[in-house]
């Protein structure tokens, strides 16, 4: 069994790196597990524990899906916090202009349910997780932060490929191993 997920790698540019550094400084007293820069990604589909015997089918399915999409562009803009009103749990960057990204995610989900790899279609909510909030000392600081950073443009992103990753959980944090890359290369079937 391999713990698998399909994602888009985000190579952070200087503005995003600086933004994250300032967030870490401002929230220094909070108990947050920050995502390492080399692990920044947008999850398209989390498969979880998957038999290795299904790898060929998964790769074939992803190859077919990617032929229907060209490179996708969107913007990383604004800060969000899941669970803000009750109990903040994830701090993330919002995606603007992600309609194609949602369509790609839906196509991946559909292909996996068609193959019986997954039983249900998962909703697509694209976002870039920056950290997981373990405990909160000052909830008001999160509310203020989300309001202040709502319209900050952080990075323009062009996505040339999807990546199938294996996630290996270790005490110091997850290790993501790219198993295969799938180029987004729209192929017209008309003459």
C-alpha positions as protocol buffer text, in pm:
chain_id: "A"
residue {
  index: 1
  type: UNK
  ca { x: 0 y: 0 z: 0 }
}
residue {
  index: 2
  type: UNK
  ca { x: 108 y: 353 z: -77 }
}
residue {
  index: 3
  type: UNK
  ca { x: -39 y: 674 z: 65 }
}
residue {
  index: 4
  type: UNK
  ca { x: -111 y: 870 z: -254 }
}
residue {
  index: 5
  type: UNK
  ca { x: -236 y: 1210 z: -360 }
}
residue {
  index: 6
  type: UNK
  ca { x: -255 y: 1411 z: -681 }
}
residue {
  index: 7
  type: UNK
  ca { x: -135 y: 1769 z: -657 }
}
residue {
  index: 8
  type: UNK
  ca { x: 9 y: 2077 z: -819 }
}
residue {
  index: 9
  type: UNK
  ca { x: 350 y: 2181 z: -691 }
}
residue {
  index: 10
  type: UNK
  ca { x: 376 y: 2546 z: -593 }
}
residue {
  index: 11
  type: UNK
  ca { x: 727 y: 2688 z: -621 }
}
residue {
  index: 12
  type: UNK
  ca { x: 704 y: 2991 z: -391 }
}
residue {
  index: 13
  type: UNK
  ca { x: 830 y: 3320 z: -531 }
}
residue {
  index: 14
  type: UNK
  ca { x: 992 y: 3584 z: -312 }
}
residue {
  index: 15
  type: UNK
  ca { x: 670 y: 3771 z: -230 }
}
residue {
  index: 16
  type: UNK
  ca { x: 501 y: 3454 z: -103 }
}
residue {
  index: 17
  type: UNK
  ca { x: 811 y: 3351 z: 94 }
}
residue {
  index: 18
  type: UNK
  ca { x: 825 y: 3695 z: 260 }
}
residue {
  index: 19
  type: UNK
  ca { x: 453 y: 3683 z: 337 }
}
residue {
  index: 20
  type: UNK
  ca { x: 487 y: 3343 z: 505 }
}
residue {
  index: 21
  type: UNK
  ca { x: 791 y: 3459 z: 703 }
}
residue {
  index: 22
  type: UNK
  ca { x: 594 y: 3760 z: 834 }
}
residue {
  index: 23
  type: UNK
  ca { x: 299 y: 3535 z: 926 }
}
residue {
  index: 24
  type: UNK
  ca { x: 528 y: 3304 z: 1120 }
}
residue {
  index: 25
  type: UNK
  ca { x: 676 y: 3601 z: 1304 }
}
residue {
  index: 26
  type: UNK
  ca { x: 336 y: 3750 z: 1384 }
}
residue {
  index: 27
  type: UNK
  ca { x: 191 y: 3417 z: 1502 }
}
residue {
  index: 28
  type: UNK
  ca { x: 506 y: 3306 z: 1683 }
}
residue {
  index: 29
  type: UNK
  ca { x: 324 y: 3239 z: 2012 }
}
residue {
  index: 30
  type: UNK
  ca { x: 66 y: 3011 z: 1848 }
}
residue {
  index: 31
  type: UNK
  ca { x: 104 y: 2636 z: 1810 }
}
residue {
  index: 32
  type: UNK
  ca { x: 111 y: 2598 z: 1430 }
}
residue {
  index: 33
  type: UNK
  ca { x: 274 y: 2324 z: 1222 }
}
residue {
  index: 34
  type: UNK
  ca { x: 392 y: 2519 z: 916 }
}
residue {
  index: 35
  type: UNK
  ca { x: 425 y: 2353 z: 576 }
}
residue {
  index: 36
  type: UNK
  ca { x: 788 y: 2347 z: 456 }
}
residue {
  index: 37
  type: UNK
  ca { x: 847 y: 2556 z: 142 }
}
residue {
  index: 38
  type: UNK
  ca { x: 951 y: 2250 z: -58 }
}
residue {
  index: 39
  type: UNK
  ca { x: 620 y: 2081 z: 32 }
}
residue {
  index: 40
  type: UNK
  ca { x: 387 y: 2363 z: -79 }
}
residue {
  index: 41
  type: UNK
  ca { x: 122 y: 2220 z: -311 }
}
residue {
  index: 42
  type: UNK
  ca { x: -246 y: 2232 z: -404 }
}
residue {
  index: 43
  type: UNK
  ca { x: -408 y: 1895 z: -346 }
}
residue {
  index: 44
  type: UNK
  ca { x: -634 y: 1797 z: -633 }
}
residue {
  index: 45
  type: UNK
  ca { x: -728 y: 1455 z: -496 }
}
residue {
  index: 46
  type: UNK
  ca { x: -621 y: 1266 z: -186 }
}
residue {
  index: 47
  type: UNK
  ca { x: -637 y: 892 z: -252 }
}
residue {
  index: 48
  type: UNK
  ca { x: -497 y: 778 z: 81 }
}
residue {
  index: 49
  type: UNK
  ca { x: -378 y: 421 z: 128 }
}
residue {
  index: 50
  type: UNK
  ca { x: -390 y: 266 z: -219 }
}
residue {
  index: 51
  type: UNK
  ca { x: -278 y: -79 z: -338 }
}
residue {
  index: 52
  type: UNK
  ca { x: 38 y: -58 z: -550 }
}
residue {
  index: 53
  type: UNK
  ca { x: -136 y: -279 z: -805 }
}
residue {
  index: 54
  type: UNK
  ca { x: -358 y: 19 z: -895 }
}
residue {
  index: 55
  type: UNK
  ca { x: -70 y: 252 z: -987 }
}
residue {
  index: 56
  type: UNK
  ca { x: -84 y: 172 z: -1360 }
}
residue {
  index: 57
  type: UNK
  ca { x: -459 y: 239 z: -1375 }
}
residue {
  index: 58
  type: UNK
  ca { x: -423 y: 563 z: -1180 }
}
residue {
  index: 59
  type: UNK
  ca { x: -140 y: 685 z: -1406 }
}
residue {
  index: 60
  type: UNK
  ca { x: -331 y: 592 z: -1721 }
}
residue {
  index: 61
  type: UNK
  ca { x: -637 y: 775 z: -1595 }
}
residue {
  index: 62
  type: UNK
  ca { x: -437 y: 1088 z: -1507 }
}
residue {
  index: 63
  type: UNK
  ca { x: -267 y: 1084 z: -1848 }
}
residue {
  index: 64
  type: UNK
  ca { x: -608 y: 1083 z: -2020 }
}
residue {
  index: 65
  type: UNK
  ca { x: -746 y: 1362 z: -1802 }
}
residue {
  index: 66
  type: UNK
  ca { x: -441 y: 1584 z: -1859 }
}
residue {
  index: 67
  type: UNK
  ca { x: -483 y: 1562 z: -2237 }
}
residue {
  index: 68
  type: UNK
  ca { x: -804 y: 1764 z: -2196 }
}
residue {
  index: 69
  type: UNK
  ca { x: -639 y: 2059 z: -2021 }
}
residue {
  index: 70
  type: UNK
  ca { x: -374 y: 2304 z: -2126 }
}
residue {
  index: 71
  type: UNK
  ca { x: -155 y: 2487 z: -1874 }
}
residue {
  index: 72
  type: UNK
  ca { x: -374 y: 2647 z: -1606 }
}
residue {
  index: 73
  type: UNK
  ca { x: -319 y: 2991 z: -1457 }
}
residue {
  index: 74
  type: UNK
  ca { x: -451 y: 3140 z: -1135 }
}
residue {
  index: 75
  type: UNK
  ca { x: -349 y: 3380 z: -861 }
}
residue {
  index: 76
  type: UNK
  ca { x: -262 y: 3326 z: -497 }
}
residue {
  index: 77
  type: UNK
  ca { x: -441 y: 3611 z: -320 }
}
residue {
  index: 78
  type: UNK
  ca { x: -550 y: 3669 z: 34 }
}
residue {
  index: 79
  type: UNK
  ca { x: -535 y: 3478 z: 356 }
}
residue {
  index: 80
  type: UNK
  ca { x: -803 y: 3242 z: 481 }
}
residue {
  index: 81
  type: UNK
  ca { x: -852 y: 3039 z: 795 }
}
residue {
  index: 82
  type: UNK
  ca { x: -1070 y: 2729 z: 809 }
}
residue {
  index: 83
  type: UNK
  ca { x: -1272 y: 2715 z: 1129 }
}
residue {
  index: 84
  type: UNK
  ca { x: -1218 y: 3085 z: 1199 }
}
residue {
  index: 85
  type: UNK
  ca { x: -1542 y: 3149 z: 1386 }
}
residue {
  index: 86
  type: UNK
  ca { x: -1534 y: 2847 z: 1617 }
}
residue {
  index: 87
  type: UNK
  ca { x: -1188 y: 2696 z: 1627 }
}
residue {
  index: 88
  type: UNK
  ca { x: -917 y: 2799 z: 1377 }
}
residue {
  index: 89
  type: UNK
  ca { x: -748 y: 2486 z: 1238 }
}
residue {
  index: 90
  type: UNK
  ca { x: -590 y: 2562 z: 898 }
}
residue {
  index: 91
  type: UNK
  ca { x: -428 y: 2880 z: 771 }
}
residue {
  index: 92
  type: UNK
  ca { x: -420 y: 2903 z: 392 }
}
residue {
  index: 93
  type: UNK
  ca { x: -386 y: 3125 z: 85 }
}
residue {
  index: 94
  type: UNK
  ca { x: -692 y: 3166 z: -137 }
}
residue {
  index: 95
  type: UNK
  ca { x: -704 y: 3091 z: -508 }
}
residue {
  index: 96
  type: UNK
  ca { x: -842 y: 3352 z: -750 }
}
residue {
  index: 97
  type: UNK
  ca { x: -934 y: 3257 z: -1106 }
}
residue {
  index: 98
  type: UNK
  ca { x: -935 y: 2888 z: -1029 }
}
residue {
  index: 99
  type: UNK
  ca { x: -1230 y: 2780 z: -1245 }
}
residue {
  index: 100
  type: UNK
  ca { x: -1008 y: 2567 z: -1472 }
}
residue {
  index: 101
  type: UNK
  ca { x: -844 y: 2424 z: -1162 }
}
residue {
  index: 102
  type: UNK
  ca { x: -1184 y: 2318 z: -1028 }
}
residue {
  index: 103
  type: UNK
  ca { x: -1272 y: 2163 z: -1366 }
}
residue {
  index: 104
  type: UNK
  ca { x: -942 y: 1972 z: -1367 }
}
residue {
  index: 105
  type: UNK
  ca { x: -1006 y: 1849 z: -1013 }
}
residue {
  index: 106
  type: UNK
  ca { x: -1357 y: 1741 z: -1103 }
}
residue {
  index: 107
  type: UNK
  ca { x: -1226 y: 1549 z: -1406 }
}
residue {
  index: 108
  type: UNK
  ca { x: -967 y: 1371 z: -1190 }
}
residue {
  index: 109
  type: UNK
  ca { x: -1236 y: 1284 z: -933 }
}
residue {
  index: 110
  type: UNK
  ca { x: -1471 y: 1154 z: -1201 }
}
residue {
  index: 111
  type: UNK
  ca { x: -1200 y: 939 z: -1358 }
}
residue {
  index: 112
  type: UNK
  ca { x: -1117 y: 787 z: -1018 }
}
residue {
  index: 113
  type: UNK
  ca { x: -1480 y: 707 z: -938 }
}
residue {
  index: 114
  type: UNK
  ca { x: -1521 y: 555 z: -1286 }
}
residue {
  index: 115
  type: UNK
  ca { x: -1226 y: 327 z: -1209 }
}
residue {
  index: 116
  type: UNK
  ca { x: -1376 y: 246 z: -868 }
}
residue {
  index: 117
  type: UNK
  ca { x: -1063 y: 389 z: -706 }
}
residue {
  index: 118
  type: UNK
  ca { x: -1291 y: 615 z: -504 }
}
residue {
  index: 119
  type: UNK
  ca { x: -1654 y: 562 z: -416 }
}
residue {
  index: 120
  type: UNK
  ca { x: -1765 y: 924 z: -393 }
}
residue {
  index: 121
  type: UNK
  ca { x: -1693 y: 1246 z: -577 }
}
residue {
  index: 122
  type: UNK
  ca { x: -1506 y: 1480 z: -348 }
}
residue {
  index: 123
  type: UNK
  ca { x: -1585 y: 1852 z: -363 }
}
residue {
  index: 124
  type: UNK
  ca { x: -1307 y: 2071 z: -500 }
}
residue {
  index: 125
  type: UNK
  ca { x: -1202 y: 2362 z: -279 }
}
residue {
  index: 126
  type: UNK
  ca { x: -862 y: 2477 z: -410 }
}
residue {
  index: 127
  type: UNK
  ca { x: -641 y: 2648 z: -153 }
}
residue {
  index: 128
  type: UNK
  ca { x: -275 y: 2653 z: -54 }
}
residue {
  index: 129
  type: UNK
  ca { x: -231 y: 2527 z: 301 }
}
residue {
  index: 130
  type: UNK
  ca { x: 39 y: 2718 z: 488 }
}
residue {
  index: 131
  type: UNK
  ca { x: -3 y: 2563 z: 829 }
}
residue {
  index: 132
  type: UNK
  ca { x: -215 y: 2348 z: 1057 }
}
residue {
  index: 133
  type: UNK
  ca { x: -320 y: 2518 z: 1378 }
}
residue {
  index: 134
  type: UNK
  ca { x: -287 y: 2282 z: 1673 }
}
residue {
  index: 135
  type: UNK
  ca { x: -402 y: 2507 z: 1956 }
}
residue {
  index: 136
  type: UNK
  ca { x: -504 y: 2872 z: 1974 }
}
residue {
  index: 137
  type: UNK
  ca { x: -397 y: 3116 z: 2242 }
}
residue {
  index: 138
  type: UNK
  ca { x: -537 y: 3433 z: 2086 }
}
residue {
  index: 139
  type: UNK
  ca { x: -833 y: 3372 z: 1854 }
}
residue {
  index: 140
  type: UNK
  ca { x: -873 y: 3746 z: 1796 }
}
residue {
  index: 141
  type: UNK
  ca { x: -529 y: 3764 z: 1632 }
}
residue {
  index: 142
  type: UNK
  ca { x: -644 y: 3513 z: 1367 }
}
residue {
  index: 143
  type: UNK
  ca { x: -964 y: 3706 z: 1300 }
}
residue {
  index: 144
  type: UNK
  ca { x: -771 y: 4034 z: 1264 }
}
residue {
  index: 145
  type: UNK
  ca { x: -509 y: 3872 z: 1043 }
}
residue {
  index: 146
  type: UNK
  ca { x: -765 y: 3720 z: 804 }
}
residue {
  index: 147
  type: UNK
  ca { x: -933 y: 4059 z: 764 }
}
residue {
  index: 148
  type: UNK
  ca { x: -609 y: 4250 z: 710 }
}
residue {
  index: 149
  type: UNK
  ca { x: -464 y: 4013 z: 451 }
}
residue {
  index: 150
  type: UNK
  ca { x: -781 y: 3943 z: 251 }
}
residue {
  index: 151
  type: UNK
  ca { x: -673 y: 4127 z: -67 }
}
residue {
  index: 152
  type: UNK
  ca { x: -297 y: 4073 z: -71 }
}
residue {
  index: 153
  type: UNK
  ca { x: -178 y: 3946 z: -411 }
}
residue {
  index: 154
  type: UNK
  ca { x: 100 y: 3697 z: -343 }
}
residue {
  index: 155
  type: UNK
  ca { x: 184 y: 3518 z: -666 }
}
residue {
  index: 156
  type: UNK
  ca { x: 69 y: 3446 z: -1019 }
}
residue {
  index: 157
  type: UNK
  ca { x: 88 y: 3073 z: -1091 }
}
residue {
  index: 158
  type: UNK
  ca { x: 104 y: 2884 z: -1419 }
}
residue {
  index: 159
  type: UNK
  ca { x: 54 y: 2511 z: -1384 }
}
residue {
  index: 160
  type: UNK
  ca { x: 217 y: 2296 z: -1654 }
}
residue {
  index: 161
  type: UNK
  ca { x: 157 y: 1956 z: -1490 }
}
residue {
  index: 162
  type: UNK
  ca { x: -12 y: 1740 z: -1231 }
}
residue {
  index: 163
  type: UNK
  ca { x: 197 y: 1522 z: -1003 }
}
residue {
  index: 164
  type: UNK
  ca { x: 112 y: 1190 z: -842 }
}
residue {
  index: 165
  type: UNK
  ca { x: 283 y: 1187 z: -502 }
}
residue {
  index: 166
  type: UNK
  ca { x: 347 y: 929 z: -239 }
}
residue {
  index: 167
  type: UNK
  ca { x: 324 y: 1069 z: 113 }
}
residue {
  index: 168
  type: UNK
  ca { x: 540 y: 905 z: 377 }
}
residue {
  index: 169
  type: UNK
  ca { x: 452 y: 1016 z: 728 }
}
residue {
  index: 170
  type: UNK
  ca { x: 747 y: 1069 z: 961 }
}
residue {
  index: 171
  type: UNK
  ca { x: 765 y: 1217 z: 1313 }
}
residue {
  index: 172
  type: UNK
  ca { x: 936 y: 1533 z: 1184 }
}
residue {
  index: 173
  type: UNK
  ca { x: 673 y: 1580 z: 912 }
}
residue {
  index: 174
  type: UNK
  ca { x: 558 y: 1424 z: 586 }
}
residue {
  index: 175
  type: UNK
  ca { x: 792 y: 1346 z: 299 }
}
residue {
  index: 176
  type: UNK
  ca { x: 638 y: 1382 z: -47 }
}
residue {
  index: 177
  type: UNK
  ca { x: 788 y: 1170 z: -324 }
}
residue {
  index: 178
  type: UNK
  ca { x: 683 y: 1249 z: -682 }
}
residue {
  index: 179
  type: UNK
  ca { x: 598 y: 917 z: -849 }
}
residue {
  index: 180
  type: UNK
  ca { x: 496 y: 1051 z: -1189 }
}
residue {
  index: 181
  type: UNK
  ca { x: 431 y: 1385 z: -1360 }
}
residue {
  index: 182
  type: UNK
  ca { x: 153 y: 1443 z: -1612 }
}
residue {
  index: 183
  type: UNK
  ca { x: 186 y: 1732 z: -1853 }
}
residue {
  index: 184
  type: UNK
  ca { x: -125 y: 1941 z: -1909 }
}
residue {
  index: 185
  type: UNK
  ca { x: -129 y: 1925 z: -2288 }
}
residue {
  index: 186
  type: UNK
  ca { x: -464 y: 1984 z: -2448 }
}
residue {
  index: 187
  type: UNK
  ca { x: -501 y: 1768 z: -2757 }
}
residue {
  index: 188
  type: UNK
  ca { x: -778 y: 1872 z: -2995 }
}
residue {
  index: 189
  type: UNK
  ca { x: -968 y: 1580 z: -3141 }
}
residue {
  index: 190
  type: UNK
  ca { x: -1119 y: 1781 z: -3426 }
}
residue {
  index: 191
  type: UNK
  ca { x: -977 y: 1793 z: -3778 }
}
